Amino acid sequence: MNNSDLWQQAGQLFPGGVSSPVRSFRAVADEPIPIVRAAGARLYDAEDTEYIDYIAAYGPLILGSAHPAVVAAIKEAAASGTAFGALSPGEVALGKRIRSATGLERIRFVNSGTEATMTAIRLARAVTGRDLIVKFEGCYHGHSDGLLVKAGSGVATLGLSDSAGIPAATAAGTAVVPYNDPNALKKWFEAYGDETAAVIVEPMAGNMGVIPPEGNFLEALQALPKQHGALLINDEIITGFRLQYGLSGLLPEADIVCLGKVIGGGLPVGALGGRAELLSQLAPEGPVYQAGTLSGNPLVTAAGIATLDVLQKDGIYDRIEELAQHLENGLGTAIRRSKATASVVRRGSLLSIFFRPTPPCNYSEASDCDLTNFARFHKAMLSRGIMLAPSQFEAWFVSAAHTEADIDQTVQAAAAAFREVSHPPIAERSEK
Ligand SMILES: Cc1ncc(COP(=O)(O)O)c(C=O)c1O
């Protein structure tokens, strides 16, 4: 079966032909590439074409695909049962590793990042007895109703500001403030501080492209909720165990931390954690209900433990940092030489190319990019065997499986792709 056959069949089965919207390649006006297998930093489609992978399953695959230690751990766990519906040693072992790396006193495992943030908000509302939540424009925290307001990731990719089907009363419980704007947050708290249950934030935004925190933003985040009796929810679902082993360190005083992606080694996972007295409000110890048939699943915890074990080995984050730095430098040079109107932003293994002259500092600037040029760039990279997420708003993920040669190949492809974007062929120019 070839790529197009599979895509046609998927179109008859799934809305938009996919199980998650960004995978549809709509934002780059292309047909998606079905992936049949993956190894390390390589993806292979249904026609056995090979790609260097920077999607990394949108973040979990910090070791690349099918890392031998992770595969062995999953196989071994599977042979002893794929789900127990009971406490299992894998949960305890992964929980202990996360606790010792993050300082989170109590942890609840769930199946996705969406569940983690949804539960964090329920918990914050319960302990504060307040209803209002503050989020930041362009930050994405999963697809629960109250958090799909001016969200990044697929919502931004599809040009939506909110999702249909969310009750007005639910949306009204979420206030949206610009990212990197401490004054706007201060004004919110001056007006509604005593009604606000929590502020939820990505400490470094990764769902409107990579936008690091600037100025006093992080200080304001740590101070203002506390001053007004609200909680701070730190969404480290992308950044946790990716920027370094443990939490990013950007918001050390958060009350609740959400994790996901890397801690599940490529299997479905989420977690929330915090102080014992706070997390003990969750059922069955406390009155805040949350549950999951497959939560703490033994295959997931085995994959997570194996991943964290490899990540604890000496020098792995340094190596990823070197590769990512090399990529950033190469892309920067390619942009300058091609005179493309683009900028590159990188923190650790997260990177974005923005088709605007300077890096954005918030969602309004991130959406003011030339998305047509991004789509051209994406196509040009794909034709050279480089698989980028099909959206300007998704980060590139560098993994420990990339090699210097992969990065060189990517930079060479990008140099040609930037030239194509800045100097489109005559036929394409005259079409406009
Ligand atoms: C920062 C952040 N929070 C939450 C989520 C939701 O996680 P999931 O897709 O596992 O539900 C994502 C997903 O990309 C994310 O990037």
The ligand as a Tripos MOL2 file, in Angstrom:
@<TRIPOS>MOLECULE
LIG
   16    16     1     0     0
SMALL
NO_CHARGES

@<TRIPOS>ATOM
      1 C1          2.3500   22.1060   27.2190 C.3       1 LIG1
      2 C2          1.3260   21.0450   26.9340 C.ar      1 LIG1
      3 N1          0.3760   20.7980   27.8310 N.ar      1 LIG1
      4 C3         -0.5530   19.8500   27.6310 C.ar      1 LIG1
      5 C4         -0.5700   19.1200   26.4600 C.ar      1 LIG1
      6 C5         -1.6110   18.0590   26.2460 C.3       1 LIG1
      7 O1         -1.0330   16.8120   26.3000 O.3       1 LIG1
      8 P1         -1.7350   15.5460   25.5830 P.3       1 LIG1
      9 O2         -1.6550   15.7860   24.1230 O.co2     1 LIG1
     10 O3         -0.9270   14.3840   26.0710 O.co2     1 LIG1
     11 O4         -3.1400   15.5070   26.0850 O.co2     1 LIG1
     12 C6          0.3920   19.3550   25.4970 C.ar      1 LIG1
     13 C7          0.3990   18.5860   24.2360 C.2       1 LIG1
     14 O5          1.0820   18.8660   23.3060 O.2       1 LIG1
     15 C8          1.3630   20.3520   25.7330 C.ar      1 LIG1
     16 O6          2.3040   20.6300   24.8140 O.3       1 LIG1
@<TRIPOS>BOND
     1     1     2 1
     2     2     3 ar
     3     2    15 ar
     4     3     4 ar
     5     4     5 ar
     6     5     6 1
     7     5    12 ar
     8     6     7 1
     9     7     8 1
    10     8     9 2
    11     8    10 1
    12     8    11 1
    13    12    13 1
    14    12    15 ar
    15    13    14 2
    16    15    16 1
@<TRIPOS>SUBSTRUCTURE
     1 LIG1         1 GROUP 0 **** ****
